[in-house]
């Protein structure tokens, strides 16, 4: 159910952009969603289909690309990708530091839209 407010936000942005640019129909929305996000692709599309009825986005497909988790070592400042299956064992590959901060992989955003 947590997908609902996220999809409401995405739809609002898409519709606002579409109206400002005289778009007749939105056919696809390309999203980038972090691997740490617990948003499920199937439910995102279902909620989108429900919320977009009778709008220029009705029938649009969500094209979801998962963004890998990236961390930055607070000791040596190197950025590195993390396997989410090993999220509890994060160690900097450069200096073996264990003090790291998340720099990407949790959020979501609209990358692009296909319109007519």
Order of alpha helices (4+ residues) and beta strands (2+ residues): alpha-beta-alpha-beta-beta-beta-beta-beta
